[in-house]
Amino acid sequence: MSINETYVFRPFKLIALFCVFLALCLDVVALLSPAWVTAEQYSLSLWESCNKNGDFWQCTPTFRTDWQVATLVLLLAGAAVTLVAFMISLISLCQGTQKKHYRTVAIFLFTAVVLQACALVLYPIKFIDGAVLQTYHEFNWGYGLGWGATIFMLGGGILFCLRTDLYEDPYY
Protein backbone atom coordinates (compact mmCIF):
# COMPACT_ATOMS: atom_id res chain seq x y z
CA MET A 1 0.00 0.00 0.00
CA SER A 2 1.52 3.30 -1.02
CA ILE A 3 0.63 6.72 0.21
CA ASN A 4 0.69 9.46 -2.37
CA GLU A 5 1.79 12.79 -0.99
CA THR A 6 0.86 15.90 -2.83
CA TYR A 7 2.98 18.97 -2.42
CA VAL A 8 1.40 22.28 -3.19
CA PHE A 9 3.84 24.96 -4.27
CA ARG A 10 2.90 28.40 -2.99
CA PRO A 11 5.19 30.99 -4.55
CA PHE A 12 4.57 33.73 -1.97
CA LYS A 13 8.26 34.16 -1.23
CA LEU A 14 9.19 34.30 -4.91
CA ILE A 15 6.50 36.90 -5.48
CA ALA A 16 7.80 38.80 -2.45
CA LEU A 17 11.34 38.67 -3.86
CA PHE A 18 10.03 39.98 -7.18
CA CYS A 19 8.21 42.81 -5.35
CA VAL A 20 11.42 43.76 -3.56
CA PHE A 21 13.37 43.68 -6.83
CA LEU A 22 10.74 45.84 -8.52
CA ALA A 23 10.76 48.26 -5.57
CA LEU A 24 14.53 48.52 -5.81
CA CYS A 25 14.37 49.25 -9.55
CA LEU A 26 11.64 51.86 -9.10
CA ASP A 27 13.60 53.44 -6.27
CA VAL A 28 16.72 53.81 -8.40
CA VAL A 29 14.76 55.33 -11.29
CA ALA A 30 12.94 57.68 -8.90
CA LEU A 31 16.21 58.81 -7.34
CA LEU A 32 17.70 59.54 -10.76
CA SER A 33 14.55 61.10 -12.19
CA PRO A 34 14.91 64.65 -13.47
CA ALA A 35 11.22 65.36 -12.90
CA TRP A 36 9.81 65.48 -9.39
CA VAL A 37 8.10 68.84 -9.70
CA THR A 38 7.47 70.59 -13.00
CA ALA A 39 5.93 73.90 -13.93
CA GLU A 40 5.84 76.03 -17.05
CA GLN A 41 9.39 77.34 -16.71
CA TYR A 42 10.60 75.33 -13.72
CA SER A 43 11.78 71.80 -12.96
CA LEU A 44 12.88 70.30 -9.67
CA SER A 45 14.49 66.93 -9.05
CA LEU A 46 16.19 65.54 -5.98
CA TRP A 47 19.53 66.74 -7.27
CA GLU A 48 18.94 70.06 -9.03
CA SER A 49 16.52 72.90 -9.54
CA CYS A 50 16.21 74.31 -13.06
CA ASN A 51 14.69 77.59 -14.27
CA LYS A 52 14.16 78.54 -17.89
CA ASN A 53 15.70 81.91 -18.70
CA GLY A 54 14.90 82.81 -22.29
CA ASP A 55 15.96 79.93 -24.51
CA PHE A 56 18.15 78.03 -22.06
CA TRP A 57 17.76 76.27 -18.72
CA GLN A 58 19.83 77.32 -15.74
CA CYS A 59 20.27 74.60 -13.11
CA THR A 60 21.57 74.78 -9.55
CA PRO A 61 22.11 72.00 -6.98
CA THR A 62 19.31 71.45 -4.47
CA PHE A 63 21.58 70.91 -1.49
CA ARG A 64 20.96 74.42 -0.18
CA THR A 65 17.88 73.63 1.89
CA ASP A 66 17.70 71.19 4.78
CA TRP A 67 14.45 69.57 3.70
CA GLN A 68 15.81 68.65 0.27
CA VAL A 69 18.89 67.08 1.82
CA ALA A 70 16.72 65.27 4.39
CA THR A 71 14.46 63.94 1.64
CA LEU A 72 17.43 62.68 -0.33
CA VAL A 73 19.03 61.05 2.72
CA LEU A 74 15.77 59.33 3.71
CA LEU A 75 15.25 58.01 0.18
CA LEU A 76 18.85 56.82 -0.12
CA ALA A 77 18.61 55.13 3.28
CA GLY A 78 15.37 53.43 2.24
CA ALA A 79 16.96 52.23 -0.99
CA ALA A 80 20.01 50.91 0.89
CA VAL A 81 17.84 49.02 3.38
CA THR A 82 15.81 47.60 0.49
CA LEU A 83 19.00 46.46 -1.22
CA VAL A 84 20.11 44.67 1.95
CA ALA A 85 16.68 43.03 2.28
CA PHE A 86 16.81 41.95 -1.37
CA MET A 87 20.27 40.42 -0.97
CA ILE A 88 19.32 38.56 2.22
CA SER A 89 16.12 37.20 0.66
CA LEU A 90 17.87 36.20 -2.58
CA ILE A 91 20.66 34.37 -0.77
CA SER A 92 18.18 32.77 1.62
CA LEU A 93 15.96 31.50 -1.18
CA CYS A 94 18.90 30.23 -3.23
CA GLN A 95 20.49 28.36 -0.30
CA GLY A 96 17.24 26.87 0.91
CA THR A 97 17.55 28.43 4.37
CA GLN A 98 14.41 30.36 3.67
CA LYS A 99 12.50 30.20 6.92
CA LYS A 100 15.32 31.55 9.07
CA HIS A 101 15.48 34.98 7.47
CA TYR A 102 11.90 35.85 6.52
CA ARG A 103 11.23 37.89 9.63
CA THR A 104 14.53 39.78 9.25
CA VAL A 105 13.76 40.64 5.62
CA ALA A 106 10.25 41.77 6.55
CA ILE A 107 11.61 44.03 9.31
CA PHE A 108 14.11 45.54 6.88
CA LEU A 109 11.35 46.17 4.34
CA PHE A 110 9.02 47.77 6.87
CA THR A 111 11.90 49.99 7.98
CA ALA A 112 12.47 51.01 4.36
CA VAL A 113 8.75 51.74 3.96
CA VAL A 114 8.83 54.09 6.97
CA LEU A 115 11.94 55.88 5.66
CA GLN A 116 10.49 56.26 2.17
CA ALA A 117 7.06 57.35 3.39
CA CYS A 118 8.61 60.01 5.63
CA ALA A 119 10.60 61.35 2.68
CA LEU A 120 7.62 61.28 0.32
CA VAL A 121 5.39 63.11 2.80
CA LEU A 122 8.08 65.63 3.71
CA TYR A 123 8.84 66.52 0.09
CA PRO A 124 5.49 68.03 -1.02
CA ILE A 125 4.81 69.65 2.36
CA LYS A 126 8.10 71.51 2.39
CA PHE A 127 7.99 72.27 -1.33
CA ILE A 128 4.56 73.86 -1.12
CA ASP A 129 5.53 75.65 2.09
CA GLY A 130 8.55 77.28 0.45
CA ALA A 131 7.39 77.54 -3.16
CA VAL A 132 7.15 80.98 -4.65
CA LEU A 133 5.88 79.74 -8.00
CA GLN A 134 3.06 81.83 -9.36
CA THR A 135 2.19 79.26 -12.03
CA TYR A 136 0.58 75.87 -12.00
CA HIS A 137 2.97 73.13 -10.89
CA GLU A 138 2.57 69.39 -10.54
CA PHE A 139 4.36 66.54 -8.88
CA ASN A 140 5.65 64.47 -11.73
CA TRP A 141 6.54 60.86 -12.49
CA GLY A 142 9.70 60.75 -10.35
CA TYR A 143 7.63 61.43 -7.24
CA GLY A 144 5.08 58.84 -8.35
CA LEU A 145 7.78 56.22 -8.83
CA GLY A 146 8.90 56.87 -5.28
CA TRP A 147 5.41 56.00 -4.04
CA GLY A 148 5.29 52.98 -6.34
CA ALA A 149 8.55 51.68 -4.87
CA THR A 150 7.19 52.19 -1.36
CA ILE A 151 4.02 50.24 -2.15
CA PHE A 152 6.01 47.33 -3.59
CA MET A 153 8.25 47.33 -0.49
CA LEU A 154 5.18 47.13 1.71
CA GLY A 155 3.76 44.29 -0.39
CA GLY A 156 7.03 42.38 -0.23
CA GLY A 157 7.20 42.86 3.54
CA ILE A 158 3.66 41.56 3.97
CA LEU A 159 4.36 38.54 1.77
CA PHE A 160 7.50 37.74 3.74
CA CYS A 161 5.39 37.80 6.92
CA LEU A 162 2.98 35.13 5.66
CA ARG A 163 3.48 31.78 7.38
CA THR A 164 3.16 29.40 4.44
CA ASP A 165 4.97 26.64 6.34
CA LEU A 166 1.77 26.01 8.30
CA TYR A 167 0.02 25.03 5.07
CA GLU A 168 2.86 22.79 4.00
CA ASP A 169 2.69 20.76 7.21
CA PRO A 170 1.78 17.12 6.44
CA TYR A 171 -0.80 17.10 9.26
CA TYR A 172 -2.79 19.95 7.78
C-alpha positions in Angstrom: 0.0 0.0 0.0 1.5 3.3 -1.0 0.6 6.7 0.2 0.7 9.5 -2.4 1.8 12.8 -1.0 0.9 15.9 -2.8 3.0 19.0 -2.4 1.4 22.3 -3.2 3.8 25.0 -4.3 2.9 28.4 -3.0 5.2 31.0 -4.5 4.6 33.7 -2.0 8.3 34.2 -1.2 9.2 34.3 -4.9 6.5 36.9 -5.5 7.8 38.8 -2.4 11.3 38.7 -3.9 10.0 40.0 -7.2 8.2 42.8 -5.4 11.4 43.8 -3.6 13.4 43.7 -6.8 10.7 45.8 -8.5 10.8 48.3 -5.6 14.5 48.5 -5.8 14.4 49.2 -9.5 11.6 51.9 -9.1 13.6 53.4 -6.3 16.7 53.8 -8.4 14.8 55.3 -11.3 12.9 57.7 -8.9 16.2 58.8 -7.3 17.7 59.5 -10.8 14.5 61.1 -12.2 14.9 64.7 -13.5 11.2 65.4 -12.9 9.8 65.5 -9.4 8.1 68.8 -9.7 7.5 70.6 -13.0 5.9 73.9 -13.9 5.8 76.0 -17.1 9.4 77.3 -16.7 10.6 75.3 -13.7 11.8 71.8 -13.0 12.9 70.3 -9.7 14.5 66.9 -9.0 16.2 65.5 -6.0 19.5 66.7 -7.3 18.9 70.1 -9.0 16.5 72.9 -9.5 16.2 74.3 -13.1 14.7 77.6 -14.3 14.2 78.5 -17.9 15.7 81.9 -18.7 14.9 82.8 -22.3 16.0 79.9 -24.5 18.1 78.0 -22.1 17.8 76.3 -18.7 19.8 77.3 -15.7 20.3 74.6 -13.1 21.6 74.8 -9.6 22.1 72.0 -7.0 19.3 71.4 -4.5 21.6 70.9 -1.5 21.0 74.4 -0.2 17.9 73.6 1.9 17.7 71.2 4.8 14.5 69.6 3.7 15.8 68.7 0.3 18.9 67.1 1.8 16.7 65.3 4.4 14.5 63.9 1.6 17.4 62.7 -0.3 19.0 61.1 2.7 15.8 59.3 3.7 15.2 58.0 0.2 18.9 56.8 -0.1 18.6 55.1 3.3 15.4 53.4 2.2 17.0 52.2 -1.0 20.0 50.9 0.9 17.8 49.0 3.4 15.8 47.6 0.5 19.0 46.5 -1.2 20.1 44.7 2.0 16.7 43.0 2.3 16.8 42.0 -1.4 20.3 40.4 -1.0 19.3 38.6 2.2 16.1 37.2 0.7 17.9 36.2 -2.6 20.7 34.4 -0.8 18.2 32.8 1.6 16.0 31.5 -1.2 18.9 30.2 -3.2 20.5 28.4 -0.3 17.2 26.9 0.9 17.6 28.4 4.4 14.4 30.4 3.7 12.5 30.2 6.9 15.3 31.6 9.1 15.5 35.0 7.5 11.9 35.8 6.5 11.2 37.9 9.6 14.5 39.8 9.2 13.8 40.6 5.6 10.2 41.8 6.5 11.6 44.0 9.3 14.1 45.5 6.9 11.4 46.2 4.3 9.0 47.8 6.9 11.9 50.0 8.0 12.5 51.0 4.4 8.8 51.7 4.0 8.8 54.1 7.0 11.9 55.9 5.7 10.5 56.3 2.2 7.1 57.4 3.4 8.6 60.0 5.6 10.6 61.3 2.7 7.6 61.3 0.3 5.4 63.1 2.8 8.1 65.6 3.7 8.8 66.5 0.1 5.5 68.0 -1.0 4.8 69.7 2.4 8.1 71.5 2.4 8.0 72.3 -1.3 4.6 73.9 -1.1 5.5 75.7 2.1 8.6 77.3 0.5 7.4 77.5 -3.2 7.1 81.0 -4.6 5.9 79.7 -8.0 3.1 81.8 -9.4 2.2 79.3 -12.0 0.6 75.9 -12.0 3.0 73.1 -10.9 2.6 69.4 -10.5 4.4 66.5 -8.9 5.6 64.5 -11.7 6.5 60.9 -12.5 9.7 60.7 -10.3 7.6 61.4 -7.2 5.1 58.8 -8.3 7.8 56.2 -8.8 8.9 56.9 -5.3 5.4 56.0 -4.0 5.3 53.0 -6.3 8.5 51.7 -4.9 7.2 52.2 -1.4 4.0 50.2 -2.1 6.0 47.3 -3.6 8.3 47.3 -0.5 5.2 47.1 1.7 3.8 44.3 -0.4 7.0 42.4 -0.2 7.2 42.9 3.5 3.7 41.6 4.0 4.4 38.5 1.8 7.5 37.7 3.7 5.4 37.8 6.9 3.0 35.1 5.7 3.5 31.8 7.4 3.2 29.4 4.4 5.0 26.6 6.3 1.8 26.0 8.3 0.0 25.0 5.1 2.9 22.8 4.0 2.7 20.8 7.2 1.8 17.1 6.4 -0.8 17.1 9.3 -2.8 20.0 7.8 
